[in-house]
Amino acid sequence: MSESLVVCDVAEDLVEKLRKFRFRKETHNAAIIMKIDKDRRLVVLDEELEGISPDELKDELPERQPRFIVYSYKHQHEDGRVSYPLCFIFSSPVGCKPEQQMMYAGSKNKLVHTAELAKVFEIRNTEDLTEEWLREKLGFFH
């Protein structure tokens, strides 16, 4: 079974971009959206977005194609502190082609490991990506 699972490599320039993104100093929300170039079997940059809310981010995602997102989210805590959790969101909409689904699912762990991220979430419907959903996932609402 594992022989049929396609795991894509991560493009070198994307690895560097993710590393820089982890240590960015900007204080607004930002996202790196990635897709798979299936001919090259490579995870590549799709789009970089600055100053984007979770609700705006969902509008950037294709409704019928998977995407990987690394998102830096500015969170204002009730006690006044501000944190910038970095999270990985795997958008895997219902209705994707099974072959595409397998390529993305098979490549997710390698990309998460490459990006060195611990907060990993999955959405099956792009409409689910809201500020409330993200805050809940990040554990701000207990």
C-alpha positions in Angstrom: 0.0 0.0 0.0 2.7 2.5 0.9 4.3 2.1 -2.6 1.2 3.7 -4.1 1.3 6.7 -1.8 2.8 9.6 -3.6 4.9 11.8 -1.4 6.1 15.0 -3.0 9.3 16.8 -2.2 9.3 20.5 -1.1 10.8 23.0 -3.6 14.1 24.4 -2.2 13.0 28.0 -2.6 9.9 27.2 -0.7 11.9 25.6 2.2 13.8 28.8 2.5 10.7 31.0 2.3 9.1 28.9 5.1 12.2 29.2 7.2 12.2 33.0 6.8 8.4 33.1 7.5 8.9 31.4 10.8 11.2 34.1 12.0 9.4 37.1 10.5 9.2 40.3 12.6 6.0 41.7 11.1 3.0 42.0 13.5 0.1 41.4 11.1 -1.5 38.2 9.9 0.1 36.6 6.9 -0.2 33.4 4.9 1.8 31.2 2.6 -0.4 29.1 0.4 1.2 26.1 -1.3 0.1 23.6 -3.9 1.4 20.5 -5.5 2.9 20.7 -9.0 1.9 17.2 -9.9 4.1 16.9 -13.0 7.2 17.7 -10.9 5.9 16.0 -7.8 6.9 19.1 -5.8 5.2 21.3 -3.2 5.5 24.8 -4.6 4.4 28.3 -3.6 0.9 29.3 -4.8 0.5 32.6 -3.1 1.9 34.9 -0.3 -0.6 37.1 1.4 0.1 39.9 4.0 -2.4 41.5 6.4 -5.1 38.8 5.7 -7.8 37.7 8.1 -9.0 34.1 8.3 -12.2 35.1 6.6 -10.3 36.8 3.7 -8.0 33.8 3.5 -10.8 31.4 2.9 -11.8 33.4 -0.1 -8.3 32.8 -1.6 -8.7 29.0 -1.4 -10.0 27.0 -4.3 -13.3 25.3 -3.5 -12.5 22.0 -5.2 -8.7 21.7 -4.9 -6.6 21.0 -1.8 -4.1 23.5 -0.6 -1.5 23.7 2.2 -1.4 27.0 4.2 1.1 28.2 6.8 -0.6 31.1 8.7 0.8 33.6 11.1 -2.1 34.8 13.2 -2.0 37.8 15.5 -3.9 37.0 18.7 -4.8 39.5 21.4 -5.2 37.8 24.7 -7.7 39.0 27.4 -4.8 40.0 29.7 -3.4 42.3 27.0 -0.6 40.1 25.7 -0.2 39.5 22.0 1.0 36.3 20.5 1.6 35.2 16.9 0.9 31.5 16.7 2.0 29.9 13.5 -0.2 27.1 12.2 -0.4 24.7 9.3 -3.9 24.3 7.7 -4.5 21.5 5.2 -7.5 22.5 3.1 -8.9 19.3 1.6 -12.3 20.1 0.3 -14.9 17.4 -0.3 -15.2 16.8 -4.0 -11.5 16.8 -4.9 -10.3 14.2 -7.3 -9.1 11.1 -5.4 -5.7 11.2 -7.1 -5.2 14.8 -6.0 -6.5 13.9 -2.5 -3.9 11.1 -2.2 -1.0 13.3 -3.4 -1.8 16.0 -0.9 -2.5 13.7 2.0 0.7 11.7 1.3 2.8 14.9 1.2 1.3 16.7 4.3 3.5 15.1 6.9 6.7 15.8 5.0 5.7 19.4 4.6 4.7 19.8 8.2 8.0 18.3 9.3 10.0 20.5 6.8 8.2 23.7 8.1 8.7 22.5 11.7 5.1 23.2 12.7 3.2 21.7 15.7 -0.2 23.3 15.2 -1.7 21.3 12.4 -5.4 21.6 11.4 -7.5 20.3 8.5 -10.6 21.7 6.9 -12.9 19.8 4.5 -14.9 22.9 3.5 -13.3 26.2 2.8 -16.3 28.0 4.4 -15.2 26.5 7.8 -12.1 28.7 7.8 -13.2 31.6 10.1 -11.7 33.5 12.9 -13.9 31.7 15.4 -12.8 28.3 14.0 -9.1 29.2 14.2 -9.3 30.6 17.7 -11.1 27.5 18.9 -8.5 25.3 17.2 -5.7 27.2 18.8 -7.3 26.6 22.2 -8.2 30.2 23.0 -11.7 29.3 23.8 -11.9 26.5 26.4 
